[in-house]
Amino acid sequence: IATMQNSNVFVLKDNTKRETGRKAQIGNINAAKTVADVIRTCLGPRAMLKMLLNPVGGIVMTNDGNAILREIDVSHPGAKSMIELSRAQDEEVGDGTTSVIILAGEMLSVAEPWIAKNMHPSKIISAYTLALKDALVHVNTIAVDIAEGSEEKLRAEMARIVKSSVGTKFINRWADAMVELAITAVQTVTVEEGERKDIDIKRYVRVERIPGGEVEDCQVIMGCVLNKDVTHSKMRRRIENPRVLLLDCPLEFKKGESQTDIEITGETDFATILQMEEDAVRKMVEDIAKFNVDLVITEKGLSDLAQHFFVKHGITGLRRLRKSDNNRIARATGATIVSRTDEIRESDIGKAGLYEVRKIGDEYFSFIEKCEAPKACTILLRGASKDVLQEVERNLQDAMCVARNVALEPRLLPGGGALEMSLSHHLLEKSKTIAGVSQYPYRAVAIALEVIPRTLAQNCGARTVRVLTELRAKHAQDPKGNCSWGINGATGAIVDMKEYGVWEPYSVKIQTIKTAIEAACMLLRVDDIVSGLAKLQQ
């Protein structure tokens, strides 16, 4: 509302809500704190699960920060921005989704007193940015490089880190088996081109969930598993060392694009048309058969006539496959996807060790496995119920992301809140050298970082104040030597993470700290929130 010569001018519509200045900032801070409080109990090995009812009516039971916040519908723009953080963290590094929200919420919470004291947000933001810069420098001094050494040593180190990630999840009861699955899958899909390493988990590691059996029955298939049966009952269901051909064209007579009219004048013309259709399909099958192929997989249709000719030539056929599955089989068998049957070359044919159709539960699955040097794989998950399987898959995705991060950036940082405590002590000491009012928000960042060890202590029921005081004292005694001391999330005691064996990937920690502080700065910069829905037009 603008006041001009004592008359009110209404700029915004009646149903629009507007918050400005300090009120908007305090509103954003409260929204961020509320979101952080929702998943505060989901941190560490003693994490609690959340049970959510999704819009479809299914149940989501998890302690994964991103999975929880994804299901929550919020209206406050500040809270929406916070939820985006965990999604960004999940897409970027795949782990640390809970930590980033808790840390961002705390960063905003410690800024609240300074905003209440009328300190300008730009002052707070510049102090936060300086603190982030100093924190990243300090993190690099603590990081441990594991790139040097043999392949076995790297795998053992990787197993330790993935186990630390899995330790806070539902699947920690089967930790060793799950760690093995995750590392095997990641190493299988790793492609090295000169200096560049490419690890595409999303595209080339398929997770097939099959209810029934036990979690111990989970395994990595060096190839592909398809929820398909053969198209004809007389086709072979087990082929050893099959030659595989992948197509993305239909094996049936080509129909007209739109409506097609055919005018028949002679009585034999219709029979001729049918014969032409049959000849076209026969030619397609003969083009395939001359390459001595055992298994043909197409993304499109496979007509009854083509199936009949396939059976005569002893070829097994599968149809209507997803594009992503076809790409995965191509990566695993070394085949090339062909678009026309008359353009097939010998180099397009792929090879596998075994093709077999197996019945698991009520459904048939086609296994293409024992491939030589496959660059794609399938993880077969078994479990008691759908909910268990979904949670195991979510946890396994996190584990694979951690293994990928370590493979791409082989540097480690101590876990269990040790890094955050070391950073906190370092920034507190550094704040004494900063002149002016900037030192107060700078110190606030140091205090906010303590939220991770504090939450770990709270979640396992330890005496939080006593444990944190002990940990602070330990870091103050010898900042460099004791930088790896943190909290044992299971018992609440303070331990040396080097001996305890809890490590975290460098990329996950760096991303968490950067995202949390940058998000806090972004929300502090907001001084006007206009929200309102336009009235529905009648």
HELIX and SHEET records of a PDB file:
HELIX    1   1 GLY A   21  VAL A   38  1                                  18    
HELIX    2   2 ARG A   40  CYS A   42  5                                   3    
HELIX    3   3 GLY A   65  GLU A   71  1                                   7    
HELIX    4   4 PRO A   77  GLU A   92  1                                  16    
HELIX    5   5 THR A   97  ALA A  116  1                                  20    
HELIX    6   6 PRO A  121  ILE A  142  1                                  22    
HELIX    7   7 GLU A  151  VAL A  166  1                                  16    
HELIX    8   8 PHE A  170  TRP A  174  5                                   5    
HELIX    9   9 ALA A  175  VAL A  189  1                                  15    
HELIX   10  10 ILE A  201  TYR A  204  1                                   4    
HELIX   11  11 VAL A  215  ASP A  217  5                                   3    
HELIX   12  12 ASP A  269  ALA A  289  1                                  21    
HELIX   13  13 ASP A  304  HIS A  313  1                                  10    
HELIX   14  14 LYS A  323  THR A  333  1                                  11    
HELIX   15  15 THR A  341  GLU A  343  5                                   3    
HELIX   16  16 GLU A  346  ASP A  348  5                                   3    
HELIX   17  17 LYS A  386  LEU A  408  1                                  23    
HELIX   18  18 ALA A  418  SER A  431  1                                  14    
HELIX   19  19 GLN A  439  LEU A  449  1                                  11    
HELIX   20  20 VAL A  451  ASN A  459  1                                   9    
HELIX   21  21 THR A  464  GLN A  477  1                                  14    
HELIX   22  22 MET A  497  TYR A  500  1                                   4    
HELIX   23  23 TYR A  506  LEU A  524  1                                  19    
SHEET    1   A 2 ALA A   2  MET A   4  0                                        
SHEET    2   A 2 SER A   7  VAL A   9 -1                                        
SHEET    1   B 2 LYS A  17  THR A  20  0                                        
SHEET    2   B 2 ASP A 528  SER A 531 -1                                        
SHEET    1   C 2 LYS A  50  LEU A  53  0                                        
SHEET    2   C 2 ILE A  59  THR A  62 -1                                        
SHEET    1   D 3 VAL A 144  ASP A 145  0                                        
SHEET    2   D 3 ARG A 411  PRO A 414 -1                                        
SHEET    3   D 3 TRP A 503  PRO A 505 -1                                        
SHEET    1   E 2 THR A 190  GLU A 193  0                                        
SHEET    2   E 2 ARG A 196  ILE A 199 -1                                        
SHEET    1   F 3 VAL A 205  PRO A 211  0                                        
SHEET    2   F 3 CYS A 377  GLY A 383  1                                        
SHEET    3   F 3 GLN A 219  ILE A 221 -1                                        
SHEET    1   G 4 CYS A 224  LEU A 226  0                                        
SHEET    2   G 4 GLU A 363  GLU A 369 -1                                        
SHEET    3   G 4 LEU A 354  ILE A 360 -1                                        
SHEET    4   G 4 ARG A 238  GLU A 240 -1                                        
SHEET    1   H 4 THR A 316  LEU A 318  0                                        
SHEET    2   H 4 LEU A 295  THR A 298  1                                        
SHEET    3   H 4 ARG A 243  LEU A 247  1                                        
SHEET    4   H 4 ILE A 337  VAL A 338  1                                        
SHEET    1   I 4 THR A 316  LEU A 318  0                                        
SHEET    2   I 4 LEU A 295  THR A 298  1                                        
SHEET    3   I 4 ARG A 243  LEU A 247  1                                        
SHEET    4   I 4 GLY A 350  LYS A 351 -1                                        
SHEET    1   J 2 TRP A 485  ILE A 487  0                                        
SHEET    2   J 2 ILE A 494  ASP A 496 -1                                        
END                                                                             
